[in-house]
Amino acid sequence: MYIYSMKKIISSFAYIMIMIGAFAQAPGEKCATMTQFNQRVLNNPEVQTRMGQTEALTKQWLENHPNVLKKKGNNKSAASVYIPVVVHVLWNDPIENITDAQIQSQIDILNEDFRLLNADSLDPSHPFWIYTVDSEIEFCLASVDPNGNPTDGITRTYTDVVSFAANGDEKFSSAGGVDNWDPTQYLNIWVCNLDASGGTLGYAAFPSELSANPELDGVVIRYEAFGDIGTAGTGGFSANDMGRTATHEVGHWLNLRHIWGDDQCGDDFVNDTEIAEGENYGCPSFPHRPGNLCGSGPDGEMYMNYMDYVDDYCMNMFTYDQALRMYAALNTERVGLLTSAGCDNASIINATLNEGNFEIYPNPSTGVFTINSAQNSTIIPVVYNVIGAEVKRFNKVNQFPYTIDLSDLPNGIYYIKNNSLGKSKTKKIIISK
């Protein structure tokens, strides 16, 4: 493929230049992740050293796990990583104290975008469709706090700070913010009023800084760009009303770079994103910049990638190699998340996904599934959503195959648990209409 051939000519020199460059935050910069990173490099050169070490770990892990994910066109896997999320709401004006429903809408969007269940995903006729992927990464609001107590995964804190400057103060109670939960076990997201003068929507910490600066780990999102209801899209941020800011920043948190490599014709360290001249805004028409200054192919730049700067409605995909890179992060710097108990209630669930005394097919489906049991045992199917809430219950089933109709439920990820005779076997299903 043309993309692969062009990316492979990017030298290690480009990597060094990108990492040591101190990028000033440009007017209207939507994401302050690299600005914050480069400022920390200036303050402490060890930050860059740790980034290089993380890149070496990433490369090694990818070389040793070339087939961890299925490429486009294969059936979705039932296996998935669960990442527990705690959302820290910081508010000065009551409008900033966003609702539980708005927070849940963002969790739903993350699951749709990372599992390729978003309704606006590319059509198979699109040249870039072949690169799209189900990352098999999912998110839930934490149901267990760091002390082992039940939680809804949301903290709410009044602050005297009218607006935060996207400099990390949000993460410290001493500066008017709130301290994070154990970052090795949770994805911390702060939702607050960011200073609008620079147009910053959010920023994230890369995994390379977790061990040295755990108190800085997490993602920050302005309250007008979080989720897709309530305050989303207000305050002059109408182009950011679909929750894609969080998708973008969580991508950084899992070690993804901007597709232009934060430099003209820079390297994002994945092979299957077309090399880009720079960031894109608004919603370009396809193809955008075919045969650009960097030598892109006839299909131009992959501006619809979540790691660009286009409007929310114009971005809709991660690539296969981006997903591999995120998996590498989860198996190296962020490995603690793989055994976190933060999603216990949401994964009624996780330990028995690949076990059980029944099978379900087809999966994914439009909502009509067949249950079969080789043992012809009695099954009482109970359906849960991704946050562990029961959404449907069926009577005893003892004759197989048996058809269940869930077509009245929205697209998404669900779990069917067998509650018969004290047994607890669970299967993951995906509804995609």
Steps between C-alpha positions, in 0.01 A plus 500: 500500500615853424451612859734236632773570249500871570494466879794267498728766355455717809830482681581485868637850455145625454406346831783677678413834345136471595577407856749773570308778330324746730172574330325822593124464535357639182191721502196278488695187591237248595724260689765609747652153548822566309527853636492365853739219416758726343482744790580214735790400274639854534464484877642148530690326215430164669144528366635454149721212612201319644310556175782336307497205739125462452542505124757221527260294716219567253709388204608183678146410604363557150770280348409220742120530456431557131154336497341616824208658310294389204504718192195645332266244355547238774244437769528714810669327788320436826814592688540859607690713746290683755628838616334640813437875479456754776365839390595793723254785444641838606250783508487866593188599306216247554475447123843334516365235740394275214243223547555131547323447167748722318788309656348167399453630146877551480571148625262366236677702230840368606370145475344562161811667359754254636289194406415630149131516585466868412214561260720727284775243437635487145307318232679195349522688171732759656872446423593537868235255623750214484709668772212539749498270800316389810765570766330261745549760775201598711431742782271503803432744778679352800277302733768448767714781641868468604392397852277222373176690564210524254503813281324644198838600354429874533641759739361853524701785645419868530803715419580869544688487170287668232695342213805274483798577278561143376819487703422210732342693788179303444676193639591641840265583787761748622450700178122493496471168317467147633765232542485198274417144593773237464597552133630144468144376562276775351473739211452837670305759299458856626210701355522870570496851357819548305616848403333554163749761375716239328216278385638197683252213522711266709831327556643175629810348656699241306563160662875567513450741790289273717779358715680831562201735525195290593321805642490653149352198329160518336292704258351850529196606292312829496138463608366637168667215306410204721237249388224586255221641720465775759780755468667321206543740208412814697713808563620531142604135471219380273747299289593293806162362603548129430746404774794447266730722709513226762556235231796704373650563845457142618687405183792711625465345846549163327811629321363617165640810330337749269494368146733778379760413763487855642725621224462558129510151349578363846474138614220369723681165543234289332523368147145517373411868539583703193784746555357851549627852443343620824181512699161529331203704616131515416395219269708466184359333192643167388763460366684767699852598389564204268869492413579752772839650581580192706433263214153374594321262269206574269252470789667783688507548875300297752334809650207295633732330749421570865855630547453801270336836582193485277148568632337222699259400225785458254717256703405136525789252511809350657724282286622148559854612584370769735304233686812283523690793646227551763515131587875531541443781752252284692750217517800709602469836678127461577502128576340557842170575329477140377444375854318802642188423706351840416247355255383213718129569460526574132671172441264270663676385255858505410649184648258269326469657157664210327339231715147386561240237445336674203589675176347795316501573129516688267713754680491788415135502402224748420341395827367147439723234658489123529593333828617140494616264772683178433404371843133588452507654846249755626594862434344819636638775270543846655630786284724776640642813341866610524458662840346187652137613501238234424308589182304181423419165664362181344319200643664161539627347179548122476442431132770592252575669273307795642457843340502822700405834348689805624437715194318758714828582675736767364824409325771413745672240712295279732545189712276201533540326833360162591353530848373142535584280798744749644721479194653817360612457143503808280535566128568833335280599206502795264192656345580682179206598279 
